[in-house]
């Protein structure tokens, strides 16, 4: 039987989760700004979409990271690189589903244009999924505040 959550296993420190959330958010802010501005010329909409979706996503990222720290599925025993590629992929997909839903709701409320919102969400989420995976693989090599 696969043990998914084990309260006795050490998890990454909260500081690490916060730093990971913030560094990921900076990368995504830049990416989202480029994508959203290519769909709308309204600076206010671009700013509102990018700010609101990214504030919400940062909070969701932190919560997602804390939950995954408790899940032992596909973790290595090696403290240096404790996460398998498959685990990073699963984390990427689960996070992206959560953010896809929240981003679509926020973007639809701001633009009031279903087609435009859908286009923005598809492109921002495709780029963010790729960026999340790369971010996870880089952080897997950084030992700062692990355990």
Helices and strands as residue ranges (DSSP letters): H 14-37, H 43-70, H 85-111, H 114-140
